[in-house]
Amino acid sequence: MKLFVAGLPYDFDSTDLKEMFELYGEVASAKTATDRETGKSKGFGFIDMPNDTEAKEAIEALNDQKLRGGKQLVVKVSDEQGGGGGRSNGPGNRFNNNRNNNNRDNNNRGGGGGYNRPRRPY
């Protein structure tokens, strides 16, 4: 079972995260998210526990617990979205604005203007 963990202290690394969850069972992998430029933790990570029962016990035990600094942990089953954080094709994606704008322009040709046209009497 893949778990999402948020509210981690910024000095937590993948080893710390793995050790915290190993108290509840086998951990296949542990990864904290880090900033590409600074290499510092973003305060969240992912855990993969092969035994679902142990993973559920870890969720029960650790979710809503407070760690140093008063941060409250959020531990839940990860939303499986596949891929590795790639770019989506959604309309809000800044990388696709050119394509979306071009499509909008191509689909909406003509029909503009008419500012000086006399009004119709209906």
Secondary structure as GFF3:
##gff-version 3
##sequence-region A 1 122
A	DSSP	beta_strand	2	6	.	.	.	ID=ss1
A	DSSP	alpha_helix	14	22	.	.	.	ID=ss2
A	DSSP	beta_strand	29	34	.	.	.	ID=ss3
A	DSSP	beta_strand	41	48	.	.	.	ID=ss4
A	DSSP	alpha_helix	52	62	.	.	.	ID=ss5
A	DSSP	three_ten_helix	68	70	.	.	.	ID=ss6
A	DSSP	beta_strand	74	77	.	.	.	ID=ss7
A	DSSP	three_ten_helix	94	96	.	.	.	ID=ss8
A	DSSP	alpha_helix	97	107	.	.	.	ID=ss9
###
